[in-house]
Amino acid sequence: MRILPSDQSVLDHVAAREAAIIGRAVAWANVNSGSRHADGLNTVLALLETEARGLPATVERIPTRGSTTVADDGAVREEAHADALKITCRPDAPLQVVLTGHYDTVFPETSGFQTVVTRADGALNGPGIADMKGGISVLLAALEAFETHPDRERVGWTVLLSPDEEIGSPASAPLLAELGARGHVGMTYEPALADGTLAGERKGSGNYHLIVTGKAAHAGRAFHEGANAVAGAAIIAARLHALNGQREGVTVNVAKISGGGPLNVVADNAVVRFNVRVPDAQSSAWISETVQQIAAEPPFPGLTMDLHGGMTRAPKPMDASQTALFEAVRDTGALLGQTIAWKPSGGVCEGNNLHAAGLPNIDTLGVLGGDIHSDQEFAWPASFVERAQLSALILCKIASGEIDALKLKSLRLETM
């Protein structure tokens, strides 16, 4: 591969808009859009929609399905979610690229971390600037530039920007599955590591909420007439924790136990919340079955247990399609003087969903940064143009056939 004059024009388009690419990401990050902050999500969605209308594409809000949540008192409630934003261009083109991102962050409305500042070393420090409002700006910049390329008609693309990735994509998962099944190559804009390293294979993940119901009683007068749900939850938590080390690569993290009340009342409710990570499909089946068995066996009489949740993202191994795609991206990066490397990650993202639906994808094409999910989150300003140019050149090489999207898709289907 080499950079053709038509490719260089696309790259120059990106470079000329550096200030705008960074500036809009900062503006978006200055609006809180925690996953459960409805007003903030809708404000950011409107900003993204306005920006997307500058592309030669169909822009539409897509309603997402509701999801079930378990409150700390064990009550099961339905939760609504904000719309997703879908941007579609040339859906009938022979090659289809799916680009995804999320506009929610982990920072709630009440967070003290609300605005972007520039650190002494030049890095941008702010909520979601790396994860992933910076990535969304990179995504749009790459498409804006690619639409000037003479071979663009060969490639159709669809963007999906979701409101719920940080809570496991309960509302947008069906949309991701639908797009993943239809596309040939996926590009997702989670941040890369600070040195540009990409996430290669990823573990799968599951989130569970186990409601433990007991019987209330006076702790002094009638202790033995009660059934203590908090004590039962603690025993269950210990059983879950004991699963660690039983199967290679499988981890169980008991994250929270809630419930109970006054000290003189035998607790009649508790909720155990836990996350599991698995390296492969066999481990996923094993942990799912084991968790079901634990949830079916109350630790002592008088308790009932109700399990909610399950595996939310399948593992994403480095199969033949993933390996070929990463190598193509590495070669594309080399044309730009960018060193592209990758390593396994225990984290999960929309790339897991897309791969499970049959789509080979790179899911860390966003900006270079770090300390995400903390008030130290940062992104390097120079990486906005660098990463947008990488994505734009990938699209150019898909259009020219130098990156064989049809072959990549075929390799993925062979392993399903």
C-alpha positions as CSV (number, residue, x, y, z in Angstrom):
1,M,0.0,0.0,0.0
2,R,1.0,3.6,-0.5
3,I,-0.7,7.0,0.0
4,L,-2.2,8.1,-3.3
5,P,-2.8,11.8,-4.1
6,S,-6.5,11.3,-3.6
7,D,-5.7,9.8,-0.2
8,Q,-3.4,12.7,0.7
9,S,-6.2,15.1,-0.1
10,V,-8.4,13.3,2.5
11,L,-5.6,13.5,5.1
12,D,-5.1,17.2,4.4
13,H,-8.8,17.7,5.0
14,V,-8.5,16.3,8.5
15,A,-5.4,18.3,9.3
16,A,-7.0,21.6,8.2
17,R,-9.8,21.1,10.7
18,E,-7.8,20.3,13.8
19,A,-9.1,23.2,15.9
20,A,-12.7,22.3,15.2
21,I,-12.2,18.6,15.8
22,I,-10.8,19.3,19.3
23,G,-13.1,22.1,20.1
24,R,-16.4,20.3,19.5
25,A,-15.2,17.4,21.7
26,V,-14.4,19.8,24.5
27,A,-17.8,21.4,24.1
28,W,-19.6,18.0,24.3
29,A,-17.5,16.9,27.3
30,N,-18.5,20.1,29.1
31,V,-22.1,18.8,29.1
32,N,-22.7,16.0,31.7
33,S,-24.2,12.9,30.1
34,G,-24.0,10.3,32.7
35,S,-25.7,7.1,31.6
36,R,-28.7,7.9,33.8
37,H,-28.8,11.7,33.4
38,A,-31.7,12.0,31.0
39,D,-31.5,15.7,30.5
40,G,-27.8,15.7,29.9
41,L,-28.0,12.8,27.5
42,N,-30.7,14.6,25.5
43,T,-28.7,17.8,25.3
44,V,-25.6,16.0,24.0
45,L,-27.7,14.0,21.6
46,A,-29.1,17.2,20.1
47,L,-25.5,18.6,19.7
48,L,-24.4,15.4,18.0
49,E,-27.4,15.4,15.7
50,T,-26.7,19.0,14.6
51,E,-23.1,18.1,13.9
52,A,-24.1,15.0,12.0
53,R,-26.4,16.9,9.7
54,G,-23.3,18.4,8.0
55,L,-22.6,14.9,6.5
56,P,-24.3,13.8,3.2
57,A,-26.3,11.2,5.1
58,T,-29.6,10.3,6.7
59,V,-29.6,11.3,10.3
60,E,-32.3,9.8,12.6
61,R,-33.0,9.2,16.3
62,I,-33.6,5.6,17.0
63,P,-35.7,4.7,20.1
64,T,-34.0,2.2,22.4
65,R,-35.7,-0.5,24.4
66,G,-36.1,-0.3,28.1
67,S,-34.2,-2.4,30.6
68,T,-34.8,-3.9,34.0
69,T,-33.1,-2.6,37.0
70,V,-32.9,-3.9,40.6
71,A,-33.1,-1.3,43.4
72,D,-31.1,-1.7,46.6
73,D,-34.3,-2.8,48.4
74,G,-34.8,-5.6,45.8
75,A,-37.6,-3.8,43.9
76,V,-37.5,-4.6,40.2
77,R,-38.2,-1.6,38.0
78,E,-38.3,-0.8,34.3
79,E,-35.8,1.8,33.2
80,A,-36.2,4.0,30.0
81,H,-33.1,5.1,28.0
82,A,-32.3,7.9,25.7
83,D,-32.4,7.5,21.9
84,A,-29.5,6.3,19.8
85,L,-28.3,8.4,16.9
86,K,-28.1,6.6,13.5
87,I,-26.3,8.2,10.6
88,T,-26.5,6.3,7.3
89,C,-24.8,6.9,3.9
90,R,-25.1,4.7,0.8
91,P,-26.7,1.6,2.4
92,D,-26.8,-0.2,-0.9
93,A,-23.0,0.2,-1.6
94,P,-21.1,-3.1,-2.1
95,L,-19.0,-2.6,1.0
96,Q,-20.5,-1.6,4.3
97,V,-18.6,-0.2,7.3
98,V,-20.2,0.1,10.7
99,L,-18.8,2.8,13.0
100,T,-20.0,2.9,16.6
101,G,-19.5,5.0,19.7
102,H,-21.4,6.0,22.9
103,Y,-22.2,9.5,24.2
104,D,-22.9,8.5,27.8
105,T,-20.2,8.7,30.5
106,V,-19.6,7.1,33.9
107,F,-19.9,10.5,35.6
108,P,-23.4,11.1,37.2
109,E,-25.2,14.4,37.2
110,T,-23.9,15.0,40.8
111,S,-20.3,14.4,40.0
112,G,-17.8,17.1,40.9
113,F,-16.0,16.4,37.6
114,Q,-17.8,18.5,35.1
115,T,-15.5,20.5,32.8
116,V,-12.5,20.2,30.6
117,V,-9.2,21.9,31.5
118,T,-5.8,21.9,30.0
119,R,-3.1,20.4,32.2
120,A,0.4,21.8,32.5
121,D,1.7,19.1,30.2
122,G,-0.8,20.1,27.5
123,A,-3.2,17.1,27.9
124,L,-6.9,17.8,28.1
125,N,-8.4,16.6,31.4
126,G,-12.2,16.3,31.5
127,P,-15.2,13.9,31.8
128,G,-15.5,11.9,28.7
129,I,-12.9,13.7,26.7
130,A,-11.2,10.4,25.9
131,D,-14.1,8.0,26.7
132,M,-15.5,8.9,24.3
133,K,-16.6,12.3,23.1
134,G,-13.1,12.8,21.7
135,G,-13.6,9.5,19.9
136,I,-16.9,10.6,18.4
137,S,-15.3,13.7,17.1
138,V,-12.5,11.6,15.5
139,L,-15.1,9.3,14.0
140,L,-17.0,12.2,12.4
141,A,-13.8,13.9,11.2
142,A,-12.8,10.7,9.4
143,L,-16.1,10.5,7.6
144,E,-16.2,14.2,6.7
145,A,-12.8,13.8,5.1
146,F,-13.6,10.4,3.4
147,E,-16.6,12.0,1.7
148,T,-14.2,14.0,-0.4
149,H,-12.5,10.8,-1.8
150,P,-13.2,9.8,-5.4
151,D,-13.8,6.1,-4.5
152,R,-16.3,6.9,-1.8
153,E,-19.3,5.5,-3.7
154,R,-17.9,1.9,-3.2
155,V,-18.3,2.2,0.5
156,G,-21.5,2.7,2.5
157,W,-21.3,3.4,6.1
158,T,-23.6,3.5,9.2
159,V,-22.8,5.2,12.5
160,L,-24.6,4.3,15.7
161,L,-24.0,6.5,18.7
162,S,-25.5,4.9,21.8
163,P,-26.6,6.3,25.2
164,D,-25.9,3.3,27.4
165,E,-22.5,1.7,26.8
166,E,-21.2,2.5,30.2
167,I,-23.9,0.4,31.8
168,G,-23.5,-2.6,29.5
169,S,-25.6,-1.5,26.5
170,P,-28.8,-3.0,27.7
171,A,-30.9,-0.7,25.5
172,S,-28.7,-0.5,22.4
173,A,-27.5,-4.2,22.2
174,P,-30.2,-5.2,19.6
175,L,-29.2,-2.3,17.4
176,L,-25.6,-3.3,17.6
177,A,-26.4,-6.9,16.7
178,E,-28.5,-5.8,13.7
179,L,-25.7,-3.6,12.3
180,G,-23.0,-6.1,13.0
181,A,-24.8,-8.8,11.0
182,R,-25.1,-6.5,8.0
183,G,-21.7,-4.9,7.9
184,H,-18.3,-6.1,6.6
185,V,-15.9,-4.2,8.8
186,G,-16.5,-2.4,12.2
187,M,-14.7,0.6,13.6
188,T,-15.4,1.6,17.2
189,Y,-14.0,4.7,19.0
190,E,-13.0,3.7,22.6
191,P,-9.7,5.5,23.5
192,A,-6.4,3.7,22.8
193,L,-3.8,3.6,25.5
194,A,-1.7,6.7,26.0
195,D,1.0,5.2,23.7
196,G,-1.5,4.3,21.0
197,T,-1.7,0.6,21.7
198,L,-5.0,-1.0,20.7
199,A,-7.0,-3.6,22.6
200,G,-6.8,-6.9,20.8
201,E,-8.7,-9.9,22.2
202,R,-11.2,-9.0,24.9
203,K,-12.8,-11.1,27.6
204,G,-16.6,-11.4,27.8
205,S,-18.5,-9.9,30.7
206,G,-21.7,-10.5,32.6
207,N,-23.5,-8.4,35.3
208,Y,-25.8,-10.1,37.8
209,H,-28.1,-8.9,40.6
210,L,-29.3,-11.6,43.0
211,I,-32.3,-10.6,45.2
212,V,-32.3,-12.4,48.5
213,T,-35.7,-12.3,50.4
214,G,-36.0,-13.4,54.0
215,K,-38.4,-12.8,56.9
216,A,-38.3,-9.8,59.2
217,A,-38.5,-10.3,63.0
218,H,-37.5,-8.5,66.1
219,A,-33.8,-9.2,66.7
220,G,-34.4,-9.6,70.5
221,R,-37.8,-10.9,71.1
222,A,-38.2,-13.2,68.0
223,F,-34.8,-13.6,66.4
224,H,-35.4,-17.3,65.5
225,E,-38.7,-16.5,63.8
226,G,-36.8,-14.4,61.2
227,A,-34.6,-15.3,58.2
228,N,-31.8,-12.9,57.8
229,A,-31.4,-11.9,54.1
230,V,-28.2,-10.0,54.6
231,A,-26.5,-12.9,56.3
232,G,-27.7,-15.1,53.4
233,A,-26.4,-12.6,50.9
234,A,-23.0,-12.7,52.7
235,I,-22.8,-16.5,52.4
236,I,-23.7,-16.3,48.8
237,A,-21.1,-13.6,48.2
238,A,-18.5,-15.9,49.7
239,R,-19.6,-18.8,47.5
240,L,-19.3,-16.6,44.4
241,H,-15.9,-15.3,45.4
242,A,-14.7,-18.9,45.9
243,L,-15.2,-19.4,42.1
244,N,-12.1,-17.4,41.4
245,G,-9.2,-19.7,40.5
246,Q,-11.4,-22.6,39.6
247,R,-11.2,-22.0,35.8
248,E,-8.3,-20.2,34.1
249,G,-9.1,-16.7,33.1
250,V,-12.5,-16.5,34.8
251,T,-13.0,-13.9,37.5
252,V,-16.0,-13.1,39.7
253,N,-16.1,-9.7,41.4
254,V,-18.7,-9.3,44.1
255,A,-19.2,-5.5,43.8
256,K,-21.9,-4.7,46.3
257,I,-24.3,-6.1,48.9
258,S,-27.2,-3.8,49.9
259,G,-30.3,-4.3,52.1
260,G,-31.3,-4.6,55.7
261,G,-32.4,-1.8,58.0
262,P,-32.5,-1.0,61.8
263,L,-30.1,-2.9,64.0
264,N,-32.9,-4.5,66.0
265,V,-34.7,-6.0,63.0
266,V,-33.8,-9.2,61.3
267,A,-33.2,-8.1,57.6
268,D,-35.8,-9.4,55.2
269,N,-34.1,-8.1,52.0
270,A,-30.7,-7.9,50.4
271,V,-29.2,-7.7,46.9
272,V,-25.9,-9.1,45.8
273,R,-24.4,-7.5,42.7
274,F,-21.5,-9.1,40.9
275,N,-19.6,-9.1,37.6
276,V,-18.0,-12.0,35.8
277,R,-15.3,-12.0,33.2
278,V,-14.6,-14.9,30.9
279,P,-11.9,-15.6,28.2
280,D,-14.0,-17.8,25.9
281,A,-17.4,-19.3,25.1
282,Q,-16.8,-22.4,27.0
283,S,-16.0,-20.5,30.2
284,S,-19.0,-18.3,29.6
285,A,-21.3,-21.4,29.6
286,W,-19.6,-22.7,32.7
287,I,-19.9,-19.6,34.7
288,S,-23.5,-19.1,33.6
289,E,-24.5,-22.6,34.7
290,T,-22.5,-22.3,38.0
291,V,-24.1,-19.0,38.9
292,Q,-27.6,-20.5,38.2
293,Q,-26.8,-23.4,40.6
294,I,-25.7,-21.1,43.4
295,A,-28.8,-18.9,43.0
296,A,-31.0,-22.0,43.2
297,E,-29.6,-23.1,46.6
298,P,-30.6,-20.8,49.5
299,P,-27.9,-21.0,52.2
300,F,-30.4,-21.7,55.0
301,P,-34.2,-22.2,55.4
302,G,-36.6,-19.2,55.1
303,L,-34.8,-17.5,52.2
304,T,-35.8,-17.2,48.6
305,M,-33.6,-16.0,45.8
306,D,-34.3,-14.3,42.5
307,L,-31.5,-13.9,39.9
308,H,-31.5,-11.1,37.4
309,G,-29.0,-10.2,34.7
310,G,-26.5,-12.5,32.8
311,M,-23.8,-12.3,30.2
312,T,-24.0,-9.0,28.5
313,R,-21.0,-9.2,26.2
314,A,-19.5,-12.3,24.6
315,P,-15.7,-12.8,24.5
316,K,-13.9,-11.3,21.5
317,P,-11.0,-13.5,20.6
318,M,-8.2,-12.8,18.1
319,D,-9.6,-15.1,15.4
320,A,-8.5,-15.2,11.8
321,S,-10.6,-12.2,10.8
322,Q,-9.5,-10.1,13.7
323,T,-5.8,-10.9,13.1
324,A,-6.1,-10.0,9.4
325,L,-7.9,-6.7,10.2
326,F,-5.4,-5.7,12.8
327,E,-2.5,-6.4,10.4
328,A,-4.2,-4.3,7.8
329,V,-4.6,-1.4,10.2
330,R,-1.0,-1.8,11.3
331,D,0.1,-1.5,7.7
332,T,-2.2,1.5,7.1
333,G,-0.8,3.2,10.2
334,A,2.8,2.6,9.0
335,L,2.0,4.7,5.9
336,L,1.3,7.6,8.3
337,G,4.3,7.0,10.4
338,Q,2.2,5.6,13.2
339,T,3.2,2.5,15.0
340,I,0.2,0.3,15.6
341,A,0.4,-2.5,18.2
342,W,-2.2,-4.3,20.3
343,K,-2.5,-6.4,23.4
344,P,-5.2,-8.4,25.2
345,S,-7.7,-6.5,27.4
346,G,-10.0,-7.6,30.2
347,G,-12.3,-4.7,29.4
348,V,-15.3,-4.9,27.3
349,C,-17.1,-2.6,24.9
350,E,-19.4,-2.4,21.8
351,G,-16.7,-4.2,19.9
352,N,-17.6,-7.4,21.8
353,N,-21.2,-7.0,20.6
354,L,-20.2,-6.4,17.0
355,H,-17.9,-9.4,16.9
356,A,-20.6,-11.6,18.4
357,A,-22.9,-10.5,15.6
358,G,-20.3,-11.6,12.9
359,L,-18.4,-8.3,12.4
360,P,-14.6,-8.1,12.4
361,N,-13.8,-4.8,14.1
362,I,-11.2,-2.6,15.7
363,D,-12.6,-1.0,18.8
364,T,-9.9,1.4,20.1
365,L,-9.7,3.8,17.2
366,G,-10.4,6.8,19.5
367,V,-8.0,9.4,20.9
368,L,-4.8,8.6,22.9
369,G,-5.4,9.1,26.6
370,G,-5.8,7.4,29.9
371,D,-7.1,7.3,33.5
372,I,-10.6,6.9,32.1
373,H,-13.5,6.5,34.6
374,S,-11.7,8.8,37.0
375,D,-11.4,12.5,37.5
376,Q,-7.9,12.2,36.0
377,E,-9.2,11.2,32.6
378,F,-7.2,12.8,29.9
379,A,-6.6,12.9,26.1
380,W,-3.6,14.2,24.1
381,P,-4.7,17.0,21.7
382,A,-2.3,16.0,19.0
383,S,-3.9,12.5,18.8
384,F,-7.2,13.9,17.5
385,V,-5.8,14.6,14.0
386,E,-3.6,11.5,14.1
387,R,-6.4,9.2,14.9
388,A,-8.9,10.8,12.5
389,Q,-6.3,10.5,9.7
390,L,-5.8,6.8,10.5
391,S,-9.5,6.1,10.3
392,A,-9.9,8.2,7.2
393,L,-7.0,6.3,5.5
394,I,-8.5,2.9,6.6
395,L,-11.8,4.0,4.8
396,C,-9.8,5.0,1.7
397,K,-8.0,1.6,1.6
398,I,-11.3,-0.3,2.0
399,A,-12.7,1.7,-0.9
400,S,-9.7,0.9,-3.1
401,G,-9.8,-2.8,-2.1
402,E,-6.4,-2.7,-0.5
403,I,-8.1,-3.7,2.7
404,D,-10.4,-6.5,1.5
405,A,-13.5,-6.0,3.5
406,L,-15.4,-8.9,1.9
407,K,-12.6,-11.3,2.7
408,L,-12.5,-10.1,6.3
409,K,-16.2,-10.7,6.7
410,S,-15.9,-14.2,5.1
411,L,-13.1,-15.1,7.6
412,R,-15.3,-14.1,10.5
413,L,-18.3,-16.1,9.3
414,E,-16.1,-19.2,8.9
415,T,-15.5,-19.1,12.7
416,M,-19.1,-18.6,13.8
